[in-house]
Amino acid sequence: MAKKDRSFAAKIAKAGVVDKIPKCPTCGTPIQTVFLVRPVQSERGHYRFKHNVTKLCKCNRPALGL
């Protein structure tokens, strides 16, 4: 009979994945990947939406308008 493998939480704890979260070199907070959607007005007056995937931390939050 096969031996039961470790639980998912035990595998994560053993691998040390929690410690590998990238941190910002200037402010030291963890960097998060964020999906931003911004409205952009065209020449005719209609709105389109611009989609961006951006890395966000505490120091660049005001520059992104959040």
Secondary structure, DSSP 8 states (H G I E B T S, - for coil): -------HHHHHHHHTGGGG--B-TTT--B-EEEEEEEEEE-TTS-EEEEEEEEEE-TTTHHHHT-
